[in-house]
Amino acid sequence: GTVTVAPDLSVTVSISTTGIAATAAHIHMAPAGQNGPVIVPFVRSGDTWAAAPGAKLTEAQFAAFKAGNTYVNVHSATNPGGEIRAQIKP
């Protein structure tokens, strides 16, 4: 998948999942090994997830993104806390 943050801090996401029954996906703010709050919810179309329309980071969230302290989490009924997690590399 890809996560892009534009100069105006708007967020574009395209994450594809296969082989799991994903129930939700979003960007969280926290460093590797820690859990944090959802900052960008995703919407689903088939096996592809995208940032909700109008998604935009705050200045603090952008600073966390630049520092590598944001991650994508994909949830499933089997693993409601998250089946797939990946730190976002700015």
C-alpha positions as CSV (number, residue, x, y, z in Angstrom):
1,G,0.0,0.0,0.0
2,T,0.9,3.7,-0.2
3,V,0.3,6.6,2.1
4,T,0.9,10.1,0.7
5,V,0.7,13.4,2.6
6,A,0.4,16.5,0.4
7,P,1.9,19.9,1.3
8,D,-1.6,21.0,2.6
9,L,-1.5,17.9,5.0
10,S,-4.3,16.1,3.1
11,V,-3.8,12.4,3.1
12,T,-4.2,9.9,0.2
13,V,-4.2,6.2,0.9
14,S,-4.4,3.0,-1.2
15,I,-4.0,-0.2,0.9
16,S,-4.9,-3.5,-0.6
17,T,-5.6,-6.6,1.5
18,T,-6.1,-10.2,0.4
19,G,-6.5,-13.5,2.2
20,I,-8.1,-11.9,5.3
21,A,-11.6,-10.8,6.2
22,A,-10.7,-7.3,7.1
23,T,-13.3,-5.4,9.1
24,A,-11.6,-1.9,9.5
25,A,-8.4,-0.1,8.7
26,H,-6.9,3.3,9.6
27,I,-3.8,5.2,10.5
28,H,-2.8,5.4,14.2
29,M,-0.3,7.8,15.8
30,A,2.3,6.0,17.9
31,P,5.9,4.8,17.6
32,A,6.8,1.2,16.8
33,G,5.8,-1.2,19.6
34,Q,3.2,1.1,21.1
35,N,-0.5,1.6,20.4
36,G,-2.0,4.9,19.7
37,P,-5.3,6.6,18.7
38,V,-6.8,6.5,15.2
39,I,-6.0,9.7,13.3
40,V,-7.2,8.8,9.7
41,P,-10.1,6.4,9.2
42,F,-10.3,4.4,5.9
43,V,-13.2,3.5,3.8
44,R,-13.3,0.2,1.9
45,S,-14.0,-0.7,-1.7
46,G,-13.6,-4.4,-2.3
47,D,-10.1,-5.4,-1.1
48,T,-8.8,-1.8,-1.2
49,W,-8.8,0.8,1.6
50,A,-8.6,4.5,1.1
51,A,-8.5,7.5,3.4
52,A,-11.9,8.9,4.2
53,P,-12.8,11.9,2.0
54,G,-11.3,15.1,3.3
55,A,-8.7,13.3,5.5
56,K,-6.1,15.8,6.7
57,L,-3.4,15.7,9.4
58,T,-3.0,18.3,12.1
59,E,0.5,19.8,12.6
60,A,1.2,17.5,15.5
61,Q,0.1,14.5,13.5
62,F,2.3,15.6,10.6
63,A,5.3,15.9,13.0
64,A,4.6,12.3,14.2
65,F,4.3,11.2,10.5
66,K,7.7,12.8,9.7
67,A,9.3,11.2,12.8
68,G,8.0,7.7,11.8
69,N,5.5,7.6,14.6
70,T,2.4,6.7,12.6
71,Y,1.2,3.2,11.5
72,V,-1.4,1.5,9.4
73,N,-3.5,-1.1,11.2
74,V,-5.9,-3.5,9.5
75,H,-8.4,-5.3,11.8
76,S,-10.3,-8.5,11.4
77,A,-12.9,-10.4,13.4
78,T,-10.2,-13.0,14.2
79,N,-7.8,-10.3,15.3
80,P,-9.9,-7.2,16.4
81,G,-6.8,-5.4,17.8
82,G,-5.1,-5.6,14.4
83,E,-4.2,-8.3,12.0
84,I,-1.7,-6.3,9.9
85,R,0.4,-3.4,11.3
86,A,3.0,-1.4,9.5
87,Q,4.8,1.7,10.6
88,I,4.6,4.4,7.9
89,K,8.0,5.5,6.5
90,P,7.9,9.2,5.6
